[in-house]
C-alpha cells in the first residue's frame, strides 16, 4: 500500500502485527513526526520495543515476524 503496489490477503498478517503492538503498548509502532518519516519506518520495519510494559519474547517475536513489510507476504497464519 505504501508503495502503491497491488497487495493480497497477506497484508492482514502485517496488520495483525501492528495491531498487536498497539494493543500491548498503547501506541502505534511506526508513527513518526511526518508522513514521509512514517513511511520510511514502515519500509525499514523500524520497530522499537519499550521496556515497559513487560511483554514476552514470544509476543515480540510474532510482532517482528509479521510486521516486516518485506517478509510478510511470505508468512502465513499457519507459520
N, CA, C and O atoms as a Maestro MAE file, in Angstrom:
{
 s_m_m2io_version
 :::
 2.0.0
}

f_m_ct {
 s_m_title
 :::
 protein
 m_atom[316] {
  # First column is atom index #
  i_m_mmod_type
  r_m_x_coord
  r_m_y_coord
  r_m_z_coord
  i_m_residue_number
  s_m_chain_name
  s_m_pdb_residue_name
  s_m_pdb_atom_name
  i_m_atomic_number
  :::
  1 25 0.816 -1.192 0.000 1 A "UNK " " N  " 7
  2 3 0.000 0.000 0.000 1 A "UNK " " CA " 6
  3 2 0.862 1.260 0.000 1 A "UNK " " C  " 6
  4 15 0.579 2.215 -0.723 1 A "UNK " " O  " 8
  5 25 1.896 1.253 0.802 2 A "UNK " " N  " 7
  6 3 2.782 2.416 0.876 2 A "UNK " " CA " 6
  7 2 3.467 2.648 -0.462 2 A "UNK " " C  " 6
  8 15 3.694 3.792 -0.857 2 A "UNK " " O  " 8
  9 25 3.797 1.568 -1.156 3 A "UNK " " N  " 7
  10 3 4.491 1.671 -2.440 3 A "UNK " " CA " 6
  11 2 3.525 1.740 -3.612 3 A "UNK " " C  " 6
  12 15 3.966 1.714 -4.761 3 A "UNK " " O  " 8
  13 25 2.228 1.826 -3.363 4 A "UNK " " N  " 7
  14 3 1.201 1.848 -4.405 4 A "UNK " " CA " 6
  15 2 1.267 0.626 -5.305 4 A "UNK " " C  " 6
  16 15 1.022 0.716 -6.508 4 A "UNK " " O  " 8
  17 25 1.600 -0.518 -4.715 5 A "UNK " " N  " 7
  18 3 1.624 -1.780 -5.443 5 A "UNK " " CA " 6
  19 2 0.427 -2.612 -5.014 5 A "UNK " " C  " 6
  20 15 -0.151 -2.396 -3.949 5 A "UNK " " O  " 8
  21 25 0.070 -3.560 -5.857 6 A "UNK " " N  " 7
  22 3 -1.025 -4.463 -5.511 6 A "UNK " " CA " 6
  23 2 -0.654 -5.257 -4.266 6 A "UNK " " C  " 6
  24 15 0.522 -5.519 -4.014 6 A "UNK " " O  " 8
  25 25 -1.655 -5.632 -3.499 7 A "UNK " " N  " 7
  26 3 -1.417 -6.435 -2.306 7 A "UNK " " CA " 6
  27 2 -2.464 -7.538 -2.233 7 A "UNK " " C  " 6
  28 15 -3.490 -7.491 -2.911 7 A "UNK " " O  " 8
  29 25 -2.183 -8.522 -1.402 8 A "UNK " " N  " 7
  30 3 -3.128 -9.625 -1.248 8 A "UNK " " CA " 6
  31 2 -3.496 -9.768 0.221 8 A "UNK " " C  " 6
  32 15 -3.222 -8.881 1.029 8 A "UNK " " O  " 8
  33 25 -4.110 -10.876 0.554 9 A "UNK " " N  " 7
  34 3 -4.585 -11.068 1.927 9 A "UNK " " CA " 6
  35 2 -3.444 -11.170 2.938 9 A "UNK " " C  " 6
  36 15 -3.694 -11.085 4.141 9 A "UNK " " O  " 8
  37 25 -2.215 -11.347 2.494 10 A "UNK " " N  " 7
  38 3 -1.078 -11.400 3.421 10 A "UNK " " CA " 6
  39 2 -0.894 -10.081 4.163 10 A "UNK " " C  " 6
  40 15 -0.270 -10.051 5.223 10 A "UNK " " O  " 8
  41 25 -1.430 -8.996 3.620 11 A "UNK " " N  " 7
  42 3 -1.341 -7.712 4.319 11 A "UNK " " CA " 6
  43 2 -2.061 -7.797 5.666 11 A "UNK " " C  " 6
  44 15 -1.759 -7.031 6.582 11 A "UNK " " O  " 8
  45 25 -3.008 -8.723 5.785 12 A "UNK " " N  " 7
  46 3 -3.697 -8.918 7.066 12 A "UNK " " CA " 6
  47 2 -2.721 -9.362 8.152 12 A "UNK " " C  " 6
  48 15 -2.866 -8.973 9.310 12 A "UNK " " O  " 8
  49 25 -1.731 -10.171 7.787 13 A "UNK " " N  " 7
  50 3 -0.721 -10.599 8.761 13 A "UNK " " CA " 6
  51 2 0.081 -9.403 9.257 13 A "UNK " " C  " 6
  52 15 0.346 -9.282 10.453 13 A "UNK " " O  " 8
  53 25 0.464 -8.528 8.349 14 A "UNK " " N  " 7
  54 3 1.203 -7.328 8.722 14 A "UNK " " CA " 6
  55 2 0.357 -6.465 9.665 14 A "UNK " " C  " 6
  56 15 0.840 -5.972 10.684 14 A "UNK " " O  " 8
  57 25 -0.908 -6.298 9.300 15 A "UNK " " N  " 7
  58 3 -1.817 -5.510 10.124 15 A "UNK " " CA " 6
  59 2 -1.977 -6.126 11.507 15 A "UNK " " C  " 6
  60 15 -2.044 -5.405 12.502 15 A "UNK " " O  " 8
  61 25 -2.037 -7.447 11.577 16 A "UNK " " N  " 7
  62 3 -2.137 -8.131 12.865 16 A "UNK " " CA " 6
  63 2 -0.947 -7.771 13.757 16 A "UNK " " C  " 6
  64 15 -1.124 -7.495 14.944 16 A "UNK " " O  " 8
  65 25 0.244 -7.774 13.201 17 A "UNK " " N  " 7
  66 3 1.429 -7.422 13.975 17 A "UNK " " CA " 6
  67 2 1.368 -5.996 14.493 17 A "UNK " " C  " 6
  68 15 1.709 -5.730 15.646 17 A "UNK " " O  " 8
  69 25 0.935 -5.084 13.640 18 A "UNK " " N  " 7
  70 3 0.832 -3.678 14.035 18 A "UNK " " CA " 6
  71 2 -0.215 -3.509 15.132 18 A "UNK " " C  " 6
  72 15 0.008 -2.792 16.108 18 A "UNK " " O  " 8
  73 25 -1.362 -4.174 14.965 19 A "UNK " " N  " 7
  74 3 -2.413 -4.078 15.982 19 A "UNK " " CA " 6
  75 2 -1.992 -4.711 17.304 19 A "UNK " " C  " 6
  76 15 -2.284 -4.170 18.371 19 A "UNK " " O  " 8
  77 25 -1.313 -5.844 17.243 20 A "UNK " " N  " 7
  78 3 -0.825 -6.480 18.478 20 A "UNK " " CA " 6
  79 2 0.087 -5.521 19.234 20 A "UNK " " C  " 6
  80 15 -0.022 -5.382 20.453 20 A "UNK " " O  " 8
  81 25 0.976 -4.867 18.514 21 A "UNK " " N  " 7
  82 3 1.871 -3.887 19.142 21 A "UNK " " CA " 6
  83 2 1.044 -2.796 19.822 21 A "UNK " " C  " 6
  84 15 1.292 -2.450 20.977 21 A "UNK " " O  " 8
  85 25 0.059 -2.255 19.095 22 A "UNK " " N  " 7
  86 3 -0.760 -1.185 19.663 22 A "UNK " " CA " 6
  87 2 -1.533 -1.652 20.888 22 A "UNK " " C  " 6
  88 15 -1.644 -0.914 21.867 22 A "UNK " " O  " 8
  89 25 -2.072 -2.872 20.843 23 A "UNK " " N  " 7
  90 3 -2.807 -3.400 21.999 23 A "UNK " " CA " 6
  91 2 -1.886 -3.553 23.206 23 A "UNK " " C  " 6
  92 15 -2.282 -3.245 24.331 23 A "UNK " " O  " 8
  93 25 -0.674 -4.020 22.983 24 A "UNK " " N  " 7
  94 3 0.254 -4.273 24.087 24 A "UNK " " CA " 6
  95 2 0.903 -3.003 24.637 24 A "UNK " " C  " 6
  96 15 1.102 -2.880 25.846 24 A "UNK " " O  " 8
  97 25 1.231 -2.067 23.758 25 A "UNK " " N  " 7
  98 3 1.972 -0.878 24.180 25 A "UNK " " CA " 6
  99 2 1.128 0.401 24.231 25 A "UNK " " C  " 6
  100 15 1.557 1.407 24.797 25 A "UNK " " O  " 8
  101 25 -0.064 0.361 23.644 26 A "UNK " " N  " 7
  102 3 -0.941 1.522 23.698 26 A "UNK " " CA " 6
  103 2 -0.564 2.656 22.774 26 A "UNK " " C  " 6
  104 15 -1.023 3.784 22.956 26 A "UNK " " O  " 8
  105 25 0.265 2.374 21.784 27 A "UNK " " N  " 7
  106 3 0.699 3.401 20.834 27 A "UNK " " CA " 6
  107 2 1.069 2.731 19.516 27 A "UNK " " C  " 6
  108 15 1.499 1.578 19.510 27 A "UNK " " O  " 8
  109 25 0.908 3.439 18.403 28 A "UNK " " N  " 7
  110 3 1.309 2.863 17.120 28 A "UNK " " CA " 6
  111 2 2.826 2.699 17.047 28 A "UNK " " C  " 6
  112 15 3.565 3.568 17.511 28 A "UNK " " O  " 8
  113 25 3.295 1.595 16.470 29 A "UNK " " N  " 7
  114 3 4.726 1.295 16.493 29 A "UNK " " CA " 6
  115 2 5.580 2.072 15.497 29 A "UNK " " C  " 6
  116 15 6.784 2.218 15.707 29 A "UNK " " O  " 8
  117 25 4.992 2.564 14.437 30 A "UNK " " N  " 7
  118 3 5.806 3.126 13.362 30 A "UNK " " CA " 6
  119 2 5.527 4.597 13.090 30 A "UNK " " C  " 6
  120 15 6.096 5.171 12.161 30 A "UNK " " O  " 8
  121 25 4.675 5.205 13.874 31 A "UNK " " N  " 7
  122 3 4.326 6.602 13.674 31 A "UNK " " CA " 6
  123 2 5.528 7.501 13.949 31 A "UNK " " C  " 6
  124 15 6.281 7.285 14.898 31 A "UNK " " O  " 8
  125 25 5.689 8.505 13.103 32 A "UNK " " N  " 7
  126 3 6.807 9.446 13.236 32 A "UNK " " CA " 6
  127 2 6.273 10.872 13.124 32 A "UNK " " C  " 6
  128 15 5.071 11.087 12.969 32 A "UNK " " O  " 8
  129 25 7.171 11.827 13.203 33 A "UNK " " N  " 7
  130 3 6.793 13.242 13.147 33 A "UNK " " CA " 6
  131 2 6.093 13.610 11.840 33 A "UNK " " C  " 6
  132 15 5.130 14.378 11.843 33 A "UNK " " O  " 8
  133 25 6.572 13.067 10.731 34 A "UNK " " N  " 7
  134 3 5.992 13.396 9.428 34 A "UNK " " CA " 6
  135 2 5.527 12.121 8.728 34 A "UNK " " C  " 6
  136 15 5.940 11.014 9.074 34 A "UNK " " O  " 8
  137 25 4.668 12.304 7.746 35 A "UNK " " N  " 7
  138 3 4.175 11.167 6.978 35 A "UNK " " CA " 6
  139 2 5.320 10.468 6.246 35 A "UNK " " C  " 6
  140 15 5.354 9.240 6.182 35 A "UNK " " O  " 8
  141 25 6.239 11.226 5.706 36 A "UNK " " N  " 7
  142 3 7.358 10.607 4.987 36 A "UNK " " CA " 6
  143 2 8.243 9.800 5.936 36 A "UNK " " C  " 6
  144 15 8.745 8.742 5.560 36 A "UNK " " O  " 8
  145 25 8.437 10.287 7.157 37 A "UNK " " N  " 7
  146 3 9.211 9.522 8.144 37 A "UNK " " CA " 6
  147 2 8.468 8.260 8.569 37 A "UNK " " C  " 6
  148 15 9.087 7.221 8.797 37 A "UNK " " O  " 8
  149 25 7.146 8.347 8.675 38 A "UNK " " N  " 7
  150 3 6.350 7.156 8.996 38 A "UNK " " CA " 6
  151 2 6.498 6.122 7.889 38 A "UNK " " C  " 6
  152 15 6.704 4.943 8.175 38 A "UNK " " O  " 8
  153 25 6.398 6.539 6.634 39 A "UNK " " N  " 7
  154 3 6.570 5.611 5.510 39 A "UNK " " CA " 6
  155 2 7.958 4.980 5.529 39 A "UNK " " C  " 6
  156 15 8.107 3.788 5.259 39 A "UNK " " O  " 8
  157 25 8.971 5.778 5.847 40 A "UNK " " N  " 7
  158 3 10.336 5.252 5.921 40 A "UNK " " CA " 6
  159 2 10.429 4.185 7.003 40 A "UNK " " C  " 6
  160 15 11.037 3.137 6.789 40 A "UNK " " O  " 8
  161 25 9.836 4.440 8.151 41 A "UNK " " N  " 7
  162 3 9.862 3.460 9.245 41 A "UNK " " CA " 6
  163 2 9.123 2.186 8.849 41 A "UNK " " C  " 6
  164 15 9.547 1.088 9.209 41 A "UNK " " O  " 8
  165 25 8.025 2.321 8.114 42 A "UNK " " N  " 7
  166 3 7.291 1.140 7.639 42 A "UNK " " CA " 6
  167 2 8.178 0.326 6.713 42 A "UNK " " C  " 6
  168 15 8.280 -0.892 6.860 42 A "UNK " " O  " 8
  169 25 8.818 0.989 5.766 43 A "UNK " " N  " 7
  170 3 9.648 0.286 4.782 43 A "UNK " " CA " 6
  171 2 10.855 -0.380 5.436 43 A "UNK " " C  " 6
  172 15 11.301 -1.430 4.973 43 A "UNK " " O  " 8
  173 25 11.384 0.204 6.492 44 A "UNK " " N  " 7
  174 3 12.544 -0.369 7.183 44 A "UNK " " CA " 6
  175 2 12.137 -1.352 8.274 44 A "UNK " " C  " 6
  176 15 12.995 -1.984 8.891 44 A "UNK " " O  " 8
  177 25 10.825 -1.487 8.518 45 A "UNK " " N  " 7
  178 3 10.328 -2.301 9.641 45 A "UNK " " CA " 6
  179 2 11.043 -1.875 10.919 45 A "UNK " " C  " 6
  180 15 11.552 -2.702 11.675 45 A "UNK " " O  " 8
  181 25 11.067 -0.569 11.137 46 A "UNK " " N  " 7
  182 3 11.810 0.056 12.230 46 A "UNK " " CA " 6
  183 2 11.018 -0.013 13.537 46 A "UNK " " C  " 6
  184 15 10.496 0.997 14.008 46 A "UNK " " O  " 8
  185 25 10.933 -1.213 14.117 47 A "UNK " " N  " 7
  186 3 10.196 -1.418 15.366 47 A "UNK " " CA " 6
  187 2 11.113 -1.256 16.566 47 A "UNK " " C  " 6
  188 15 12.247 -1.736 16.573 47 A "UNK " " O  " 8
  189 25 10.609 -0.582 17.565 48 A "UNK " " N  " 7
  190 3 11.304 -0.467 18.846 48 A "UNK " " CA " 6
  191 2 10.367 -0.995 19.919 48 A "UNK " " C  " 6
  192 15 9.192 -0.630 19.955 48 A "UNK " " O  " 8
  193 25 10.877 -1.848 20.789 49 A "UNK " " N  " 7
  194 3 10.069 -2.406 21.860 49 A "UNK " " CA " 6
  195 2 10.468 -1.755 23.179 49 A "UNK " " C  " 6
  196 15 11.559 -2.005 23.691 49 A "UNK " " O  " 8
  197 25 9.586 -0.917 23.730 50 A "UNK " " N  " 7
  198 3 9.891 -0.297 25.021 50 A "UNK " " CA " 6
  199 2 10.031 -1.343 26.123 50 A "UNK " " C  " 6
  200 15 9.507 -2.451 26.004 50 A "UNK " " O  " 8
  201 25 10.726 -0.996 27.173 51 A "UNK " " N  " 7
  202 3 10.900 -1.937 28.287 51 A "UNK " " CA " 6
  203 2 9.644 -2.037 29.146 51 A "UNK " " C  " 6
  204 15 9.474 -3.003 29.890 51 A "UNK " " O  " 8
  205 25 8.777 -1.054 29.048 52 A "UNK " " N  " 7
  206 3 7.542 -1.070 29.822 52 A "UNK " " CA " 6
  207 2 6.370 -0.798 28.893 52 A "UNK " " C  " 6
  208 15 6.430 0.126 28.081 52 A "UNK " " O  " 8
  209 25 5.317 -1.575 28.996 53 A "UNK " " N  " 7
  210 3 5.088 -2.677 29.924 53 A "UNK " " CA " 6
  211 2 5.886 -3.912 29.506 53 A "UNK " " C  " 6
  212 15 6.310 -4.029 28.357 53 A "UNK " " O  " 8
  213 25 6.083 -4.828 30.452 54 A "UNK " " N  " 7
  214 3 6.791 -6.065 30.101 54 A "UNK " " CA " 6
  215 2 5.969 -6.894 29.120 54 A "UNK " " C  " 6
  216 15 4.784 -7.146 29.339 54 A "UNK " " O  " 8
  217 25 6.612 -7.310 28.045 55 A "UNK " " N  " 7
  218 3 5.964 -8.117 27.005 55 A "UNK " " CA " 6
  219 2 6.857 -9.320 26.747 55 A "UNK " " C  " 6
  220 15 8.081 -9.191 26.701 55 A "UNK " " O  " 8
  221 25 6.252 -10.488 26.581 56 A "UNK " " N  " 7
  222 3 7.023 -11.720 26.403 56 A "UNK " " CA " 6
  223 2 7.853 -11.690 25.125 56 A "UNK " " C  " 6
  224 15 7.517 -11.001 24.162 56 A "UNK " " O  " 8
  225 25 8.925 -12.439 25.137 57 A "UNK " " N  " 7
  226 3 9.785 -12.567 23.953 57 A "UNK " " CA " 6
  227 2 9.003 -13.178 22.800 57 A "UNK " " C  " 6
  228 15 9.226 -12.818 21.644 57 A "UNK " " O  " 8
  229 25 8.090 -14.098 23.100 58 A "UNK " " N  " 7
  230 3 7.288 -14.733 22.050 58 A "UNK " " CA " 6
  231 2 6.390 -13.710 21.359 58 A "UNK " " C  " 6
  232 15 6.256 -13.726 20.135 58 A "UNK " " O  " 8
  233 25 5.778 -12.827 22.135 59 A "UNK " " N  " 7
  234 3 4.923 -11.798 21.545 59 A "UNK " " CA " 6
  235 2 5.747 -10.844 20.679 59 A "UNK " " C  " 6
  236 15 5.333 -10.485 19.576 59 A "UNK " " O  " 8
  237 25 6.907 -10.440 21.180 60 A "UNK " " N  " 7
  238 3 7.781 -9.556 20.400 60 A "UNK " " CA " 6
  239 2 8.239 -10.232 19.117 60 A "UNK " " C  " 6
  240 15 8.319 -9.588 18.071 60 A "UNK " " O  " 8
  241 25 8.539 -11.524 19.188 61 A "UNK " " N  " 7
  242 3 8.965 -12.267 18.013 61 A "UNK " " CA " 6
  243 2 7.846 -12.323 16.976 61 A "UNK " " C  " 6
  244 15 8.092 -12.114 15.788 61 A "UNK " " O  " 8
  245 25 6.624 -12.603 17.414 62 A "UNK " " N  " 7
  246 3 5.484 -12.645 16.496 62 A "UNK " " CA " 6
  247 2 5.294 -11.292 15.832 62 A "UNK " " C  " 6
  248 15 5.132 -11.211 14.614 62 A "UNK " " O  " 8
  249 25 5.314 -10.236 16.623 63 A "UNK " " N  " 7
  250 3 5.134 -8.895 16.074 63 A "UNK " " CA " 6
  251 2 6.238 -8.577 15.068 63 A "UNK " " C  " 6
  252 15 5.956 -8.056 13.989 63 A "UNK " " O  " 8
  253 25 7.469 -8.880 15.403 64 A "UNK " " N  " 7
  254 3 8.592 -8.628 14.488 64 A "UNK " " CA " 6
  255 2 8.455 -9.418 13.198 64 A "UNK " " C  " 6
  256 15 8.712 -8.900 12.112 64 A "UNK " " O  " 8
  257 25 8.051 -10.665 13.321 65 A "UNK " " N  " 7
  258 3 7.936 -11.546 12.160 65 A "UNK " " CA " 6
  259 2 6.902 -11.043 11.168 65 A "UNK " " C  " 6
  260 15 7.190 -10.921 9.978 65 A "UNK " " O  " 8
  261 25 5.697 -10.749 11.650 66 A "UNK " " N  " 7
  262 3 4.631 -10.382 10.719 66 A "UNK " " CA " 6
  263 2 4.622 -8.903 10.368 66 A "UNK " " C  " 6
  264 15 3.915 -8.500 9.444 66 A "UNK " " O  " 8
  265 25 5.389 -8.082 11.081 67 A "UNK " " N  " 7
  266 3 5.404 -6.648 10.804 67 A "UNK " " CA " 6
  267 2 6.490 -6.227 9.827 67 A "UNK " " C  " 6
  268 15 6.593 -5.045 9.499 67 A "UNK " " O  " 8
  269 25 7.293 -7.156 9.359 68 A "UNK " " N  " 7
  270 3 8.335 -6.824 8.390 68 A "UNK " " CA " 6
  271 2 7.705 -6.780 7.005 68 A "UNK " " C  " 6
  272 15 7.348 -7.815 6.442 68 A "UNK " " O  " 8
  273 25 7.572 -5.592 6.470 69 A "UNK " " N  " 7
  274 3 6.863 -5.399 5.205 69 A "UNK " " CA " 6
  275 2 7.505 -6.164 4.046 69 A "UNK " " C  " 6
  276 15 6.832 -6.467 3.061 69 A "UNK " " O  " 8
  277 25 8.787 -6.476 4.151 70 A "UNK " " N  " 7
  278 3 9.474 -7.187 3.081 70 A "UNK " " CA " 6
  279 2 9.297 -8.690 3.186 70 A "UNK " " C  " 6
  280 15 9.546 -9.409 2.219 70 A "UNK " " O  " 8
  281 25 8.872 -9.176 4.339 71 A "UNK " " N  " 7
  282 3 8.716 -10.612 4.539 71 A "UNK " " CA " 6
  283 2 7.281 -11.038 4.768 71 A "UNK " " C  " 6
  284 15 6.981 -12.229 4.682 71 A "UNK " " O  " 8
  285 25 6.374 -10.097 5.061 72 A "UNK " " N  " 7
  286 3 5.039 -10.510 5.462 72 A "UNK " " CA " 6
  287 2 4.333 -11.297 4.382 72 A "UNK " " C  " 6
  288 15 3.509 -12.153 4.703 72 A "UNK " " O  " 8
  289 25 4.618 -11.045 3.106 73 A "UNK " " N  " 7
  290 3 3.949 -11.781 2.036 73 A "UNK " " CA " 6
  291 2 4.379 -13.241 2.016 73 A "UNK " " C  " 6
  292 15 3.696 -14.077 1.424 73 A "UNK " " O  " 8
  293 25 5.506 -13.561 2.658 74 A "UNK " " N  " 7
  294 3 5.971 -14.941 2.717 74 A "UNK " " CA " 6
  295 2 5.404 -15.682 3.924 74 A "UNK " " C  " 6
  296 15 5.486 -16.908 4.001 74 A "UNK " " O  " 8
  297 25 4.831 -14.938 4.858 75 A "UNK " " N  " 7
  298 3 4.317 -15.546 6.078 75 A "UNK " " CA " 6
  299 2 2.849 -15.918 5.895 75 A "UNK " " C  " 6
  300 15 2.118 -15.261 5.154 75 A "UNK " " O  " 8
  301 25 2.439 -16.953 6.561 76 A "UNK " " N  " 7
  302 3 1.029 -17.325 6.589 76 A "UNK " " CA " 6
  303 2 0.614 -17.475 8.034 76 A "UNK " " C  " 6
  304 15 1.458 -17.568 8.925 76 A "UNK " " O  " 8
  305 25 -0.660 -17.499 8.264 77 A "UNK " " N  " 7
  306 3 -1.146 -17.680 9.639 77 A "UNK " " CA " 6
  307 2 -0.719 -19.029 10.189 77 A "UNK " " C  " 6
  308 15 -0.569 -19.175 11.402 77 A "UNK " " O  " 8
  309 25 -0.520 -20.013 9.330 78 A "UNK " " N  " 7
  310 3 -0.099 -21.335 9.788 78 A "UNK " " CA " 6
  311 2 1.310 -21.280 10.367 78 A "UNK " " C  " 6
  312 15 1.642 -22.057 11.263 78 A "UNK " " O  " 8
  313 25 2.144 -20.367 9.864 79 A "UNK " " N  " 7
  314 3 3.516 -20.245 10.362 79 A "UNK " " CA " 6
  315 2 3.477 -19.630 11.731 79 A "UNK " " C  " 6
  316 15 4.522 -19.431 12.349 79 A "UNK " " O  " 8
  :::
 }
 m_bond[315] {
  # First column is bond index #
  i_m_from
  i_m_to
  i_m_order
  :::
  1 1 2 1
  2 2 3 1
  3 3 4 2
  4 3 5 1
  5 5 6 1
  6 6 7 1
  7 7 8 2
  8 7 9 1
  9 9 10 1
  10 10 11 1
  11 11 12 2
  12 11 13 1
  13 13 14 1
  14 14 15 1
  15 15 16 2
  16 15 17 1
  17 17 18 1
  18 18 19 1
  19 19 20 2
  20 19 21 1
  21 21 22 1
  22 22 23 1
  23 23 24 2
  24 23 25 1
  25 25 26 1
  26 26 27 1
  27 27 28 2
  28 27 29 1
  29 29 30 1
  30 30 31 1
  31 31 32 2
  32 31 33 1
  33 33 34 1
  34 34 35 1
  35 35 36 2
  36 35 37 1
  37 37 38 1
  38 38 39 1
  39 39 40 2
  40 39 41 1
  41 41 42 1
  42 42 43 1
  43 43 44 2
  44 43 45 1
  45 45 46 1
  46 46 47 1
  47 47 48 2
  48 47 49 1
  49 49 50 1
  50 50 51 1
  51 51 52 2
  52 51 53 1
  53 53 54 1
  54 54 55 1
  55 55 56 2
  56 55 57 1
  57 57 58 1
  58 58 59 1
  59 59 60 2
  60 59 61 1
  61 61 62 1
  62 62 63 1
  63 63 64 2
  64 63 65 1
  65 65 66 1
  66 66 67 1
  67 67 68 2
  68 67 69 1
  69 69 70 1
  70 70 71 1
  71 71 72 2
  72 71 73 1
  73 73 74 1
  74 74 75 1
  75 75 76 2
  76 75 77 1
  77 77 78 1
  78 78 79 1
  79 79 80 2
  80 79 81 1
  81 81 82 1
  82 82 83 1
  83 83 84 2
  84 83 85 1
  85 85 86 1
  86 86 87 1
  87 87 88 2
  88 87 89 1
  89 89 90 1
  90 90 91 1
  91 91 92 2
  92 91 93 1
  93 93 94 1
  94 94 95 1
  95 95 96 2
  96 95 97 1
  97 97 98 1
  98 98 99 1
  99 99 100 2
  100 99 101 1
  101 101 102 1
  102 102 103 1
  103 103 104 2
  104 103 105 1
  105 105 106 1
  106 106 107 1
  107 107 108 2
  108 107 109 1
  109 109 110 1
  110 110 111 1
  111 111 112 2
  112 111 113 1
  113 113 114 1
  114 114 115 1
  115 115 116 2
  116 115 117 1
  117 117 118 1
  118 118 119 1
  119 119 120 2
  120 119 121 1
  121 121 122 1
  122 122 123 1
  123 123 124 2
  124 123 125 1
  125 125 126 1
  126 126 127 1
  127 127 128 2
  128 127 129 1
  129 129 130 1
  130 130 131 1
  131 131 132 2
  132 131 133 1
  133 133 134 1
  134 134 135 1
  135 135 136 2
  136 135 137 1
  137 137 138 1
  138 138 139 1
  139 139 140 2
  140 139 141 1
  141 141 142 1
  142 142 143 1
  143 143 144 2
  144 143 145 1
  145 145 146 1
  146 146 147 1
  147 147 148 2
  148 147 149 1
  149 149 150 1
  150 150 151 1
  151 151 152 2
  152 151 153 1
  153 153 154 1
  154 154 155 1
  155 155 156 2
  156 155 157 1
  157 157 158 1
  158 158 159 1
  159 159 160 2
  160 159 161 1
  161 161 162 1
  162 162 163 1
  163 163 164 2
  164 163 165 1
  165 165 166 1
  166 166 167 1
  167 167 168 2
  168 167 169 1
  169 169 170 1
  170 170 171 1
  171 171 172 2
  172 171 173 1
  173 173 174 1
  174 174 175 1
  175 175 176 2
  176 175 177 1
  177 177 178 1
  178 178 179 1
  179 179 180 2
  180 179 181 1
  181 181 182 1
  182 182 183 1
  183 183 184 2
  184 183 185 1
  185 185 186 1
  186 186 187 1
  187 187 188 2
  188 187 189 1
  189 189 190 1
  190 190 191 1
  191 191 192 2
  192 191 193 1
  193 193 194 1
  194 194 195 1
  195 195 196 2
  196 195 197 1
  197 197 198 1
  198 198 199 1
  199 199 200 2
  200 199 201 1
  201 201 202 1
  202 202 203 1
  203 203 204 2
  204 203 205 1
  205 205 206 1
  206 206 207 1
  207 207 208 2
  208 207 209 1
  209 209 210 1
  210 210 211 1
  211 211 212 2
  212 211 213 1
  213 213 214 1
  214 214 215 1
  215 215 216 2
  216 215 217 1
  217 217 218 1
  218 218 219 1
  219 219 220 2
  220 219 221 1
  221 221 222 1
  222 222 223 1
  223 223 224 2
  224 223 225 1
  225 225 226 1
  226 226 227 1
  227 227 228 2
  228 227 229 1
  229 229 230 1
  230 230 231 1
  231 231 232 2
  232 231 233 1
  233 233 234 1
  234 234 235 1
  235 235 236 2
  236 235 237 1
  237 237 238 1
  238 238 239 1
  239 239 240 2
  240 239 241 1
  241 241 242 1
  242 242 243 1
  243 243 244 2
  244 243 245 1
  245 245 246 1
  246 246 247 1
  247 247 248 2
  248 247 249 1
  249 249 250 1
  250 250 251 1
  251 251 252 2
  252 251 253 1
  253 253 254 1
  254 254 255 1
  255 255 256 2
  256 255 257 1
  257 257 258 1
  258 258 259 1
  259 259 260 2
  260 259 261 1
  261 261 262 1
  262 262 263 1
  263 263 264 2
  264 263 265 1
  265 265 266 1
  266 266 267 1
  267 267 268 2
  268 267 269 1
  269 269 270 1
  270 270 271 1
  271 271 272 2
  272 271 273 1
  273 273 274 1
  274 274 275 1
  275 275 276 2
  276 275 277 1
  277 277 278 1
  278 278 279 1
  279 279 280 2
  280 279 281 1
  281 281 282 1
  282 282 283 1
  283 283 284 2
  284 283 285 1
  285 285 286 1
  286 286 287 1
  287 287 288 2
  288 287 289 1
  289 289 290 1
  290 290 291 1
  291 291 292 2
  292 291 293 1
  293 293 294 1
  294 294 295 1
  295 295 296 2
  296 295 297 1
  297 297 298 1
  298 298 299 1
  299 299 300 2
  300 299 301 1
  301 301 302 1
  302 302 303 1
  303 303 304 2
  304 303 305 1
  305 305 306 1
  306 306 307 1
  307 307 308 2
  308 307 309 1
  309 309 310 1
  310 310 311 1
  311 311 312 2
  312 311 313 1
  313 313 314 1
  314 314 315 1
  315 315 316 2
  :::
 }
}
